[in-house]
Amino acid sequence: MIKFENVSFTYEDSDKKALEDISFEINKGELVLITGASGSGKSAIYKCINGLIPHIYDGELLGNIVIDDKNTKDCQNYELCKIIGSVSQNPRGQFFTDNTTSELAFTLENLGYEVKEIVEKIKNISNFFGISNILNKNVLEISGGEKQKISIACVSILDAKTLIFDEPSANLDYLGIELLKEIFLKLKKNGYTIVVVEHRIFYLKEIFDRLIHINNGKLIVNLDRKDALNYSAEDLRSLNPFDRELTDINRCSREEKILEINNLIFKDIIKDISFDVYKGEIVGLVGKNGVGKSTISKLISGIYNKTSGKISSKSLPFVLMQDVDYQLFSESVFSEFFLSKKDLTEDEVLEILKTINLYDKRNSHPFSLSGGEKQRLLMGICAKSDSDILILDEPTSGLDFNNMIIISDIIKNLAKDKAIILISHDYELLSRVVDRVIFLEDGRITEDFILQEKNQLTNIFQKIKGGKLNEN
């Protein structure tokens, strides 16, 4: 059982409470969804449950957090990791080795387990999660879903029966999300207590037991499943995203060609693809993880050298990479803008910071931001780019509903005088902004169409999942 008793927390050097008088209980075997807007306090709850607060993050903690009858204030970190396992938004950030088997053994070795015990535990956990086929693999060469499995196995190997996840679907495609859902179901059937801190909530619709909504550090509702299915709030993502109709999109004239790709080949990843992109177009480049979407963006931008084929563009594109940490270099959010465009005025920067809800973080170091805040920062910098073509790789991963809407509005506004290639698994974003879809399978374009009705897009997502097409 997890129990919060009148918990309040204020980070050091902050005058605002991250959590204010929070009380709830999570019973053994429950799957509880904790959701809310960015900055609402969800991450603080995550850190309270896994002991990062108060043992790592300094600040004032009031109230009690009790896990399996143990107050986290009185426990050492090594004691907590035996009763609760936590998986962060980016599983790669939790890896300490470059080998999947070594990663599973890492914690056990540090706790002094005998070799025989380690081998037995790795065997048992591999059988449970079905990961025997990815043992002794380089962690950088396995898929996002496989990284997620390894990460979950690593935190479960100490027999912790309570697991907490921070935005576990943020970097997964639709198929990966379905596989994650299957993992949760298996854990639940085997008596695990599961806490999921998440913006993207649709995939949990059929399996969660309760929903807790946090806003401005306060508990708004704590609902059982029946009531939660009828609950909605303006800052929450939808439990039924595939029900929404397409947003009316201003169709571009397709007169001014900005990018032309002919017979592009790259190693055995990209296999003879050709397409054009026009000024005013927002092209959704979609497909399963690993089919070559991000590789195409790196070929267009010149990060990779093509094997053969032709790429013609009016200017080098501005690329927003999926891993935004690679594109942050300055000492403050404010000064980051001037690295990519030196002739910006201070007023212009302050205005865009207000638009992307980062004005209050303008003096913060970029690496102190959350994943979603980093995404918004790079999107703001992208909005000020002079390039004719923008390539946005998962710009809304880890974003709440309101910030997803802000990003979608920025994208639509930018498309008035630019061409945009949008790589995304986010149906709610794609249905709002794209006017054309290119579907990539195994390094080849298998569909390229102007988006006119909802079923065209939902059918693509069913193909990614591997399910039947929508015939309606």
CORWOCOR-V832231 format. One record per helix or strand of 3 or more residues. SS is the DSSP state (h for helix, s for strand). FROM is the first residue (numbers start at 1). TO is the last residue. If there is no record, write none. Layout:
SS;FROM;TO + SS;FROM;TO
This chain:
s;2;11 + s;19;26 + s;31;35 + h;42;50 + h;52;55 + s;59;67 + h;72;74 + h;77;80 + s;84;87 + h;91;94 + h;100;110 + h;115;129 + h;132;134 + h;144;156 + s;162;166 + h;174;189 + s;193;197 + h;202;204 + s;210;215 + s;218;224 + h;225;228 + h;241;243 + s;257;266 + s;270;278 + s;282;286 + h;293;300 + s;308;313 + s;318;320 + h;324;327 + h;333;340 + h;346;355 + h;359;361 + h;366;368 + h;371;383 + s;389;393 + h;401;414 + s;419;423 + h;427;433 + s;436;441 + s;444;450 + h;454;465
